């Protein structure tokens, strides 16, 4: 197994500049994967990158309408 550094919830809140309830909703809805170790909630940077890509990509219908202009 590769050397994996997980992000703490606090680190991720600071990095994404979102509130704790917003992050909690993303985890509860399954949009963002989290790892629980005891009481700690940790995040794999690869999962965070995937979440950001999904949230920042344009919907397909918007892309199609922009290319027709």
C-alpha positions as CSV (number, residue, x, y, z in Angstrom):
1,X,0.0,0.0,0.0
2,X,1.3,3.4,-0.9
3,X,2.0,6.1,1.7
4,X,-1.4,7.8,2.0
5,X,-1.9,11.1,3.7
6,X,-5.5,11.7,4.7
7,X,-6.9,15.2,5.3
8,X,-8.7,16.0,8.5
9,X,-12.1,17.7,8.5
10,X,-10.6,20.9,9.7
11,X,-8.0,20.9,7.0
12,X,-10.6,20.3,4.3
13,X,-12.9,23.0,5.7
14,X,-10.0,25.5,5.4
15,X,-9.0,24.2,2.0
16,X,-12.5,24.4,0.4
17,X,-13.5,27.5,2.4
18,X,-16.9,26.0,3.2
19,X,-18.9,25.6,6.4
20,X,-19.0,22.4,8.5
21,X,-22.7,21.9,7.7
22,X,-22.0,22.1,3.9
23,X,-19.2,19.5,4.2
24,X,-21.4,17.3,6.4
25,X,-24.2,17.5,3.8
26,X,-21.8,16.4,1.0
27,X,-20.7,13.4,3.1
28,X,-24.2,12.4,4.1
29,X,-25.5,12.6,0.5
30,X,-22.6,10.4,-0.7
31,X,-21.2,13.2,-2.9
32,X,-17.9,13.1,-0.9
33,X,-16.4,10.0,0.5
34,X,-15.2,10.1,4.1
35,X,-13.2,7.6,6.2
36,X,-14.1,7.3,9.9
37,X,-11.4,6.2,12.3
38,X,-12.8,6.3,15.8
39,X,-14.4,9.7,16.1
40,X,-12.1,11.3,13.4
41,X,-13.5,11.9,10.0
42,X,-10.8,11.9,7.3
43,X,-10.7,12.5,3.6
44,X,-8.6,11.0,0.8
45,X,-7.2,13.8,-1.4
46,X,-8.1,11.8,-4.5
47,X,-11.8,11.6,-3.4
48,X,-11.7,15.4,-2.7
49,X,-10.3,16.1,-6.2
50,X,-13.0,13.9,-7.7
51,X,-15.7,15.8,-5.7
52,X,-14.3,19.2,-6.8
53,X,-14.2,18.1,-10.5
54,X,-17.8,16.9,-10.3
55,X,-19.0,20.1,-8.7
56,X,-17.1,22.4,-11.1
57,X,-17.8,20.7,-14.4
58,X,-20.6,22.2,-16.6
59,X,-23.8,20.2,-17.1
60,X,-23.9,18.6,-20.5
61,X,-26.9,20.6,-21.6
62,X,-25.1,23.8,-20.9
63,X,-22.0,22.7,-22.8
64,X,-24.1,21.8,-25.8
65,X,-25.9,25.1,-25.9
66,X,-22.6,27.0,-25.7
67,X,-21.1,25.2,-28.6
68,X,-24.1,26.0,-30.8
69,X,-23.6,29.8,-30.3
